[in-house]
Amino acid sequence: MIKLGWVAQAPAMSSAQNMGPLQMMAGAKSGRRAKRLFFALGLLTVLTFKEDRWHTSLTFAYTGHQRGRAEGQGQIQGKFAAEPVFQDILDNPGAWRDLGADKASGIRSDRITSPRSSFGSSRHKAAFKAPRLPAQRWPRPARQRIAEVVKLKIDLARHKTMDRSLAEQICKNTDKSNYCGKTYEAIVAEYIAAHAKANPEDPATGFVKLSYRPDPLGKRLQEEGLLAGSRLYAGPADPLSLPSDLNDVLTDKFYMNMDDSKAHPSYMRALTKLPEGKEVLDAYLSDPMSMLHSVAAHYFGDVTKEGLKNAKTLFLRLGMDGSILSWRKDHRVPHALKEHPFVESYATVMPSLTDEFAELPLARRALEIIQLEFPSREFPKRTWKSFLLQEIEFVARRAKVRVAVEKYDGYGALEHDGIRLFRGSKLQAVEIKALEKEMSDAVTNEVYEFVKEKYNRRGPPHPIQVKVKPASPVSSIQTRIRPPSAGPSPRKTTLVRAHSVAKQSHDSKVSKRTYQQSPLRQIYQQRLRKQRAKRVYNSRKSEPCLF
């Protein structure tokens, strides 16, 4: 082995301390620095030449001291202190070649060659670079893998024409923590500014990029092979994070929302083998709206929109083994009021389904992962039940996506158990009932084949109903699927309706200024100008060229 040289690298300190102790010594001999006391902490890399190859023997930390004209006062500290070759560098620097000092003085160039062979490639140049000090930082958490990316088209101008009563409404949903306490008008403006990009060809429309990722626990269970899929989340860019009315304002013009009717009870019915579980779920799913009306009338005395919403919340809580008492306290139900008989039987059966799902062959390993790696989940059985239903939700969503891609014009946002179908020419030509039946059959067959193969569920398939979710009446201009009867196109109907509404406001002796500023009339006039410009362009395009 031939001793060739060493390279020293010190961390960035002062200008005088930015070199290793031996480089300081070389500087003192050449007159580049004064002979004063220095202290440095850095790295030494020993370079050797053996068998036509460069070798980096070892890199170690050192502290060096120089006092006066003394030649070798450095001392190696740490686990390399006993190595004689490193101490020899400090004690006898003349026997070693200072590559860093040679480069600074111009004795050698950046490209070093050997009499026996040349070493000009980047691989050999890298051997002369001293390694950098490791960065002192906390390890970054692993980023979730993107499962799917969707480019969602939204209406940037629609929210400007929505009803003022809706625009001034304040979000009171505590689940929407980012928007709670703000007006709907401010929420839409904030969302568009943060996530939307305008379409250069049509400024009235824009696009939002949705990157869907699974939940960390769902991803872990999939890696273990326990689940085929789980729920996907796109973060704050997803319009699903907005209040439902605003989601419809931005997307209903281009997409139609379809989701599974009473999704979680239907999924539990497809999975369970318990006779009492099947009986209770069949009774609820046979006519869910009548059951919700009965429960709302029993606990609140009247059937209102808020009462129906609270009744639906009750069944969702009971599905995850929640208690009736906590729901009664949250909604201030009188203590003396007796329980609804069906609600009481429903609450009794749900824990039995949880225990049944916890005894599945894959459940043992899943519960171990939840308890050991996700201790914040206080109820592992309930957590496993939730993700088991998410797997069925994934299978149902996969069936809807396949139908949307193969038979229609594609899809937009993935809303858990729902999907937004793009309103293209193929979708406009189909009736709503035919579409619902096609989607329901596809989801029912897909889920039945899945649970039969994986969980050995036999018997006739349980039908899962997929319904078109009507949009909220938040705007006077709505786009709908063409009705079965023949008639004018939706575009022409919308224009005629907008013009008639503006005319009615004019005929009712509204001032001329109000009529001119009517948003419906402005939309009508804007579309007329576009049609006129298109006709002029087409006529000029058809004229023969004379030069």
C-alpha positions as CSV (number, residue, x, y, z in Angstrom):
1,M,0.0,0.0,0.0
2,I,1.4,3.4,-1.0
3,K,0.7,6.4,1.3
4,L,-0.6,9.2,-1.0
5,G,-2.3,11.9,1.0
6,W,-5.1,13.2,3.0
7,V,-7.9,15.7,2.7
8,A,-9.3,17.7,5.6
9,Q,-12.7,19.4,5.8
10,A,-13.9,21.5,8.6
11,P,-17.3,23.0,9.3
12,A,-18.0,26.6,8.4
13,M,-16.6,28.7,11.2
14,S,-14.5,31.9,10.9
15,S,-12.3,32.5,7.9
16,A,-9.2,31.5,9.9
17,Q,-10.9,28.4,11.3
18,N,-12.3,27.2,8.0
19,M,-9.4,24.8,7.4
20,G,-8.1,21.7,9.2
21,P,-5.0,21.9,11.4
22,L,-2.6,20.5,8.8
23,Q,-4.0,22.9,6.2
24,M,-3.4,25.7,8.7
25,M,0.2,24.4,9.1
26,A,0.7,24.5,5.3
27,G,-0.6,28.0,5.2
28,A,1.8,29.1,8.0
29,K,4.8,27.7,6.1
30,S,3.8,29.5,2.9
31,G,3.2,32.7,4.8
32,R,-0.6,32.8,4.1
33,R,-1.5,33.0,7.8
34,A,0.0,34.2,11.1
35,K,1.5,31.8,13.6
36,R,-1.2,32.1,16.2
37,L,-3.4,29.8,18.3
38,F,-6.1,28.0,16.4
39,F,-8.7,25.4,17.1
40,A,-10.7,23.4,14.5
41,L,-13.0,20.5,14.5
42,G,-13.4,18.7,11.2
43,L,-13.0,15.5,9.2
44,L,-9.9,13.7,7.9
45,T,-10.1,11.3,5.0
46,V,-7.1,9.1,4.3
47,L,-6.5,8.4,0.6
48,T,-4.3,5.5,-0.5
49,F,-3.4,4.0,-3.9
50,K,-3.4,0.2,-4.3
51,E,-3.7,-2.0,-7.3
52,D,-4.5,0.8,-9.7
53,R,-7.4,2.1,-7.7
54,W,-8.0,4.9,-5.2
55,H,-9.1,3.8,-1.7
56,T,-10.6,5.9,1.1
57,S,-9.3,4.1,4.2
58,L,-11.5,5.9,6.7
59,T,-12.9,9.2,7.7
60,F,-12.8,10.3,11.3
61,A,-13.4,13.4,13.4
62,Y,-10.5,15.2,15.0
63,T,-9.5,18.3,16.9
64,G,-6.3,20.1,16.1
65,H,-4.2,22.6,18.0
66,Q,-1.3,24.7,16.6
67,R,0.9,26.7,18.9
68,G,3.8,28.7,17.6
69,R,6.1,26.8,15.2
70,A,5.4,23.4,16.7
71,E,4.9,20.9,13.9
72,G,2.5,18.2,15.0
73,Q,0.3,19.1,18.0
74,G,-3.0,17.7,16.8
75,Q,-4.8,15.0,18.7
76,I,-7.3,12.5,17.5
77,Q,-10.2,11.9,19.8
78,G,-12.9,9.2,19.9
79,K,-12.8,5.6,18.8
80,F,-10.1,6.2,16.2
81,A,-7.6,7.5,18.8
82,A,-5.7,4.2,18.8
83,E,-5.2,4.1,15.0
84,P,-1.4,4.8,14.4
85,V,-1.8,5.8,10.8
86,F,-4.1,8.7,11.7
87,Q,-1.9,10.0,14.5
88,D,1.1,9.7,12.1
89,I,-0.6,12.2,9.8
90,L,-0.6,14.7,12.6
91,D,2.8,13.9,14.0
92,N,4.7,13.6,10.7
93,P,2.9,15.8,8.1
94,G,6.0,15.8,5.9
95,A,5.5,12.1,5.1
96,W,2.1,12.7,3.7
97,R,0.9,14.8,0.9
98,D,-1.6,17.6,1.5
99,L,-3.8,17.4,-1.5
100,G,-5.9,20.4,-0.4
101,A,-2.9,22.6,0.0
102,D,-1.5,21.5,-3.4
103,K,-4.7,22.5,-5.1
104,A,-4.9,25.9,-3.4
105,S,-1.3,26.7,-4.4
106,G,-1.8,25.5,-8.0
107,I,0.7,22.6,-7.8
108,R,-2.0,20.2,-9.0
109,S,-5.1,20.7,-11.1
110,D,-8.6,19.5,-10.5
111,R,-7.9,16.5,-12.8
112,I,-5.3,14.3,-11.1
113,T,-3.7,11.6,-13.1
114,S,-1.3,8.8,-12.2
115,P,1.6,7.5,-14.2
116,R,0.0,4.1,-14.4
117,S,-3.5,5.1,-15.3
118,S,-5.7,8.2,-15.7
119,F,-8.5,9.0,-13.3
120,G,-10.6,11.8,-14.9
121,S,-14.1,10.5,-14.5
122,S,-16.6,11.8,-12.0
123,R,-16.3,8.6,-10.1
124,H,-12.6,9.1,-9.3
125,K,-13.1,12.9,-8.8
126,A,-15.6,12.1,-6.1
127,A,-13.0,10.1,-4.2
128,F,-11.0,13.4,-3.5
129,K,-14.0,15.2,-2.1
130,A,-14.2,15.0,1.7
131,P,-17.7,13.9,2.9
132,R,-20.0,16.5,4.3
133,L,-21.0,16.5,7.9
134,P,-24.3,14.7,8.4
135,A,-27.3,17.1,8.8
136,Q,-28.7,17.2,12.3
137,R,-32.5,17.0,11.7
138,W,-35.4,14.9,12.7
139,P,-36.4,12.2,10.2
140,R,-39.3,13.2,8.0
141,P,-42.4,11.0,8.2
142,A,-43.0,8.8,5.2
143,R,-45.3,10.5,2.7
144,Q,-48.5,8.6,1.8
145,R,-48.5,7.0,-1.6
146,I,-50.9,8.7,-4.0
147,A,-53.5,6.1,-5.0
148,E,-55.3,8.2,-7.7
149,V,-55.2,11.6,-9.3
150,V,-58.3,13.3,-10.6
151,K,-58.5,16.6,-12.6
152,L,-61.9,18.0,-11.5
153,K,-63.6,20.7,-13.5
154,I,-65.5,23.4,-11.5
155,D,-67.6,26.4,-12.3
156,L,-65.8,29.6,-11.2
157,A,-68.7,31.9,-12.1
158,R,-71.6,29.9,-10.7
159,H,-71.1,31.0,-7.1
160,K,-71.4,34.7,-8.1
161,T,-75.0,34.1,-9.2
162,M,-76.2,32.0,-6.3
163,D,-78.9,33.2,-4.0
164,R,-77.9,35.9,-1.5
165,S,-79.6,34.1,1.3
166,L,-77.2,31.2,0.7
167,A,-74.2,33.4,0.2
168,E,-74.7,35.1,3.6
169,Q,-75.4,31.8,5.4
170,I,-72.8,30.9,8.0
171,C,-71.2,27.5,8.3
172,K,-72.0,26.0,11.7
173,N,-70.8,22.5,11.1
174,T,-68.0,21.8,13.6
175,D,-66.7,18.9,11.4
176,K,-65.7,21.5,8.8
177,S,-63.2,23.1,11.1
178,N,-61.5,25.1,8.4
179,Y,-64.7,26.9,7.4
180,C,-66.8,26.9,10.6
181,G,-68.0,30.4,11.5
182,K,-67.4,31.8,7.9
183,T,-70.0,32.8,5.4
184,Y,-70.6,30.6,2.4
185,E,-69.5,33.4,0.0
186,A,-66.1,33.8,1.9
187,I,-65.7,30.0,1.9
188,V,-66.1,29.7,-1.8
189,A,-63.7,32.6,-2.5
190,E,-61.1,31.1,-0.1
191,Y,-61.4,27.7,-1.7
192,I,-61.0,29.0,-5.3
193,A,-58.0,31.1,-4.4
194,A,-56.2,28.3,-2.7
195,H,-56.9,25.3,-5.0
196,A,-58.5,26.3,-8.4
197,K,-56.7,27.2,-11.6
198,A,-58.6,29.0,-14.3
199,N,-59.1,27.5,-17.7
200,P,-57.2,29.7,-20.3
201,E,-59.8,28.9,-22.9
202,D,-62.8,29.6,-20.7
203,P,-62.2,31.9,-17.6
204,A,-65.6,31.0,-16.2
205,T,-64.4,27.4,-15.6
206,G,-61.4,26.1,-13.7
207,F,-59.7,22.9,-12.6
208,V,-58.7,21.4,-9.3
209,K,-56.2,18.6,-8.9
210,L,-57.2,16.0,-6.4
211,S,-54.6,13.6,-5.2
212,Y,-56.3,10.7,-3.3
213,R,-54.4,8.9,-0.6
214,P,-55.5,6.2,1.8
215,D,-55.7,6.5,5.5
216,P,-52.4,5.5,7.2
217,L,-54.1,2.6,9.0
218,G,-55.9,1.6,5.8
219,K,-52.6,1.6,3.9
220,R,-51.0,-0.5,6.6
221,L,-53.8,-3.1,6.5
222,Q,-53.5,-3.2,2.7
223,E,-49.7,-3.7,2.8
224,E,-50.3,-6.6,5.2
225,G,-52.8,-8.2,2.7
226,L,-55.8,-7.9,5.1
227,L,-57.8,-5.4,3.0
228,A,-58.3,-5.0,-0.7
229,G,-58.8,-1.3,-0.4
230,S,-60.0,1.4,1.9
231,R,-61.4,5.0,1.8
232,L,-59.4,7.6,-0.1
233,Y,-58.9,11.2,1.0
234,A,-57.8,14.2,-1.1
235,G,-57.3,16.8,1.7
236,P,-58.6,20.4,1.7
237,A,-58.6,20.5,-2.1
238,D,-61.5,18.0,-2.2
239,P,-64.8,19.8,-2.6
240,L,-66.2,17.2,-0.3
241,S,-64.5,19.2,2.5
242,L,-66.9,22.1,1.7
243,P,-70.5,22.3,2.9
244,S,-72.6,20.2,0.7
245,D,-74.5,23.1,-0.8
246,L,-71.2,24.7,-2.0
247,N,-70.0,21.4,-3.4
248,D,-73.0,21.4,-5.6
249,V,-72.5,25.0,-6.6
250,L,-69.0,24.3,-7.9
251,T,-69.5,20.9,-9.5
252,D,-73.2,20.3,-10.4
253,K,-72.9,22.0,-13.7
254,F,-70.4,19.4,-15.0
255,Y,-71.0,16.4,-12.8
256,M,-73.9,14.3,-11.5
257,N,-73.6,12.8,-8.0
258,M,-74.4,9.1,-7.5
259,D,-73.9,7.2,-4.2
260,D,-75.0,4.1,-2.5
261,S,-78.3,4.4,-0.6
262,K,-77.9,3.6,3.1
263,A,-74.4,2.4,2.4
264,H,-73.1,1.1,5.8
265,P,-76.3,-0.9,6.6
266,S,-76.2,-2.4,3.1
267,Y,-72.5,-3.4,3.5
268,M,-73.2,-4.9,6.9
269,R,-76.1,-6.9,5.4
270,A,-73.8,-8.2,2.7
271,L,-71.2,-9.4,5.3
272,T,-73.1,-10.8,8.2
273,K,-74.2,-14.4,8.8
274,L,-76.2,-13.7,12.0
275,P,-80.0,-14.3,11.5
276,E,-80.9,-11.6,14.0
277,G,-78.6,-9.2,12.2
278,K,-80.1,-9.9,8.8
279,E,-83.6,-9.5,10.2
280,V,-83.0,-6.1,11.7
281,L,-81.1,-4.8,8.7
282,D,-83.7,-6.1,6.3
283,A,-86.4,-4.3,8.3
284,Y,-84.5,-1.0,8.1
285,L,-83.5,-1.3,4.5
286,S,-86.9,-2.3,3.2
287,D,-88.2,1.3,3.6
288,P,-85.5,3.5,5.3
289,M,-87.3,6.8,4.7
290,S,-90.4,5.6,6.5
291,M,-88.3,4.4,9.4
292,L,-86.5,7.7,9.6
293,H,-89.8,9.6,9.6
294,S,-91.1,7.3,12.4
295,V,-88.0,7.8,14.5
296,A,-88.0,11.6,14.0
297,A,-91.7,11.9,14.9
298,H,-91.2,9.7,18.0
299,Y,-88.3,11.7,19.5
300,F,-89.0,15.3,18.2
301,G,-92.8,15.3,17.9
302,D,-92.7,16.5,14.3
303,V,-91.0,15.5,11.0
304,T,-88.7,18.3,9.9
305,K,-85.5,18.4,7.9
306,E,-83.4,18.8,11.0
307,G,-85.3,15.9,12.7
308,L,-84.6,13.6,9.8
309,K,-81.0,14.5,9.9
310,N,-80.8,13.7,13.6
311,A,-82.5,10.4,13.0
312,K,-80.0,9.5,10.4
313,T,-77.2,10.4,12.7
314,L,-78.7,8.1,15.3
315,F,-78.5,5.0,13.0
316,L,-74.9,5.9,12.0
317,R,-73.8,6.1,15.6
318,L,-75.6,2.8,16.5
319,G,-73.8,1.2,13.5
320,M,-70.5,1.9,15.2
321,D,-71.8,0.6,18.6
322,G,-72.7,4.1,19.9
323,S,-75.1,4.5,22.7
324,I,-78.6,5.9,22.5
325,L,-78.1,7.8,25.7
326,S,-75.3,10.0,24.4
327,W,-77.4,10.8,21.3
328,R,-80.3,11.8,23.4
329,K,-78.1,14.1,25.5
330,D,-76.7,15.7,22.3
331,H,-80.1,16.4,20.9
332,R,-81.9,17.2,24.2
333,V,-84.4,14.5,24.0
334,P,-86.6,14.4,27.2
335,H,-85.5,11.8,29.7
336,A,-89.0,10.6,30.4
337,L,-89.6,9.7,26.7
338,K,-89.4,6.0,26.1
339,E,-87.2,4.5,23.4
340,H,-88.5,3.7,19.9
341,P,-88.9,-0.1,19.8
342,F,-87.0,-0.6,16.5
343,V,-84.2,1.7,17.7
344,E,-83.8,-0.4,20.8
345,S,-83.6,-3.7,18.9
346,Y,-81.2,-2.1,16.3
347,A,-78.9,-0.9,19.1
348,T,-78.9,-4.5,20.7
349,V,-77.9,-6.2,17.5
350,M,-75.0,-4.0,16.4
351,P,-72.4,-5.1,19.0
352,S,-73.1,-8.7,18.0
353,L,-72.1,-7.8,14.4
354,T,-68.9,-6.2,15.7
355,D,-68.0,-9.4,17.6
356,E,-68.8,-11.5,14.5
357,F,-66.5,-9.4,12.3
358,A,-63.8,-9.6,14.9
359,E,-63.8,-13.4,14.7
360,L,-63.0,-13.4,10.9
361,P,-59.8,-15.3,10.0
362,L,-58.0,-12.0,9.1
363,A,-59.3,-10.1,12.1
364,R,-56.7,-11.4,14.6
365,R,-53.7,-10.0,12.7
366,A,-55.6,-6.7,12.0
367,L,-56.4,-6.3,15.7
368,E,-52.8,-6.8,16.6
369,I,-51.7,-4.1,14.2
370,I,-54.3,-1.7,15.5
371,Q,-53.3,-2.3,19.1
372,L,-49.6,-2.1,18.6
373,E,-49.0,0.4,15.9
374,F,-52.1,2.6,16.3
375,P,-52.7,2.8,20.1
376,S,-54.7,6.0,19.7
377,R,-57.6,3.9,18.4
378,E,-59.3,3.1,21.7
379,F,-61.7,0.5,20.4
380,P,-59.8,-1.9,18.0
381,K,-62.9,-4.0,17.2
382,R,-64.9,-1.0,16.2
383,T,-62.0,0.2,14.1
384,W,-61.7,-3.1,12.4
385,K,-65.4,-3.1,11.7
386,S,-65.1,0.4,10.2
387,F,-62.3,-0.5,7.8
388,L,-64.0,-3.8,6.9
389,L,-67.0,-1.7,5.7
390,Q,-64.6,0.6,3.9
391,E,-63.3,-2.4,2.0
392,I,-66.8,-3.1,0.7
393,E,-67.1,0.6,0.0
394,F,-64.0,0.4,-2.1
395,V,-65.4,-2.6,-4.1
396,A,-68.6,-0.7,-4.7
397,R,-66.8,2.4,-5.8
398,R,-64.6,0.3,-8.1
399,A,-67.7,-1.0,-9.9
400,K,-69.1,2.5,-10.4
401,V,-65.8,3.7,-11.8
402,R,-65.6,0.9,-14.3
403,V,-69.1,1.6,-15.6
404,A,-68.4,5.4,-15.8
405,V,-65.2,4.7,-17.8
406,E,-66.5,1.9,-20.1
407,K,-70.0,3.2,-20.9
408,Y,-70.1,6.9,-20.2
409,D,-68.0,10.0,-20.3
410,G,-65.7,9.5,-17.2
411,Y,-66.0,10.7,-13.7
412,G,-64.7,13.4,-11.3
413,A,-64.5,13.4,-7.6
414,L,-64.6,10.2,-5.6
415,E,-66.9,10.8,-2.6
416,H,-66.4,7.8,-0.4
417,D,-69.3,5.6,-1.4
418,G,-70.3,7.9,-4.2
419,I,-68.9,9.2,-7.5
420,R,-69.6,12.2,-9.7
421,L,-70.3,11.2,-13.3
422,F,-69.2,13.7,-16.0
423,R,-72.2,15.2,-17.8
424,G,-71.3,14.3,-21.4
425,S,-73.3,13.4,-24.5
426,K,-73.5,9.7,-23.4
427,L,-74.9,10.5,-20.0
428,Q,-77.4,13.1,-21.4
429,A,-78.9,10.4,-23.6
430,V,-79.8,8.0,-20.8
431,E,-82.8,8.1,-18.4
432,I,-82.2,8.4,-14.7
433,K,-84.0,5.2,-13.8
434,A,-82.1,3.2,-16.3
435,L,-78.8,4.7,-15.1
436,E,-79.7,3.9,-11.4
437,K,-80.6,0.3,-12.3
438,E,-77.4,-0.2,-14.3
439,M,-75.2,1.1,-11.5
440,S,-77.1,-0.9,-8.8
441,D,-76.7,-4.2,-10.7
442,A,-73.0,-3.6,-11.2
443,V,-72.4,-2.8,-7.6
444,T,-74.5,-5.6,-6.3
445,N,-72.8,-8.2,-8.5
446,E,-69.3,-6.9,-7.7
447,V,-69.8,-6.9,-3.9
448,Y,-71.5,-10.3,-4.0
449,E,-68.6,-11.9,-5.9
450,F,-66.1,-10.3,-3.6
451,V,-67.7,-11.4,-0.2
452,K,-68.4,-14.9,-1.6
453,E,-64.8,-15.4,-2.6
454,K,-63.0,-13.7,0.3
455,Y,-65.4,-14.2,3.3
456,N,-67.2,-17.3,2.1
457,R,-70.6,-15.7,2.2
458,R,-73.3,-17.8,0.5
459,G,-76.9,-17.3,-0.4
460,P,-78.6,-14.8,-2.7
461,P,-76.9,-11.5,-3.2
462,H,-78.2,-8.5,-1.2
463,P,-79.2,-5.7,-3.5
464,I,-77.3,-2.4,-3.0
465,Q,-79.3,0.5,-4.4
466,V,-77.3,3.3,-6.2
467,K,-79.3,6.5,-6.5
468,V,-78.8,9.9,-8.2
469,K,-78.3,12.4,-5.4
470,P,-80.3,15.5,-6.2
471,A,-78.4,18.8,-6.1
472,S,-79.3,21.4,-3.5
473,P,-81.6,24.2,-4.9
474,V,-78.8,26.8,-4.5
475,S,-79.0,28.4,-7.9
476,S,-81.8,29.4,-10.3
477,I,-79.9,27.8,-13.2
478,Q,-79.6,24.0,-12.9
479,T,-78.3,21.5,-15.4
480,R,-80.1,18.1,-15.4
481,I,-80.2,15.0,-17.4
482,R,-82.6,15.2,-20.3
483,P,-86.0,13.8,-19.4
484,P,-87.4,10.8,-21.2
485,S,-89.9,12.8,-23.2
486,A,-88.5,14.5,-26.3
487,G,-88.0,18.2,-26.0
488,P,-85.6,21.1,-26.4
489,S,-82.0,20.6,-25.3
490,P,-81.1,21.6,-21.7
491,R,-78.9,24.4,-23.0
492,K,-81.8,26.1,-24.9
493,T,-84.1,25.5,-22.0
494,T,-81.7,27.2,-19.7
495,L,-81.4,30.2,-22.0
496,V,-85.1,30.6,-22.4
497,R,-85.7,30.3,-18.6
498,A,-83.0,32.9,-17.9
499,H,-84.5,35.3,-20.3
500,S,-88.1,34.7,-19.1
501,V,-87.1,35.4,-15.5
502,A,-85.4,38.6,-16.5
503,K,-88.4,39.7,-18.5
504,Q,-90.7,38.9,-15.5
505,S,-88.6,41.2,-13.3
506,H,-88.9,43.9,-16.0
507,D,-92.7,43.5,-16.4
508,S,-93.2,43.7,-12.7
509,K,-92.1,47.4,-12.9
510,V,-88.7,46.9,-11.5
511,S,-86.3,49.8,-12.2
512,K,-84.3,49.7,-15.5
513,R,-81.1,49.7,-13.5
514,T,-82.1,46.6,-11.6
515,Y,-83.1,44.8,-14.8
516,Q,-79.8,45.6,-16.5
517,Q,-77.8,44.3,-13.5
518,S,-79.8,41.1,-13.2
519,P,-77.3,38.2,-13.2
520,L,-79.6,36.0,-15.2
521,R,-79.9,38.6,-17.9
522,Q,-76.2,39.2,-18.0
523,I,-75.6,35.4,-18.5
524,Y,-78.2,35.4,-21.3
525,Q,-76.6,38.4,-23.0
526,Q,-73.1,36.9,-22.7
527,R,-74.2,33.6,-24.3
528,L,-75.9,35.5,-27.1
529,R,-72.7,37.4,-27.8
530,K,-70.8,34.1,-27.9
531,Q,-73.3,32.6,-30.3
532,R,-73.2,35.7,-32.5
533,A,-69.4,35.7,-32.6
534,K,-69.3,32.0,-33.5
535,R,-71.7,32.6,-36.4
536,V,-69.5,35.5,-37.7
537,Y,-66.4,33.4,-37.4
538,N,-67.9,30.4,-39.3
539,S,-69.2,32.6,-42.1
540,R,-65.8,34.2,-42.6
541,K,-64.2,30.8,-42.4
542,S,-66.4,29.6,-45.3
543,E,-65.5,32.5,-47.6
544,P,-63.0,31.7,-50.4
545,C,-59.5,33.1,-50.0
546,L,-58.7,35.8,-52.7
547,F,-55.0,36.1,-52.1
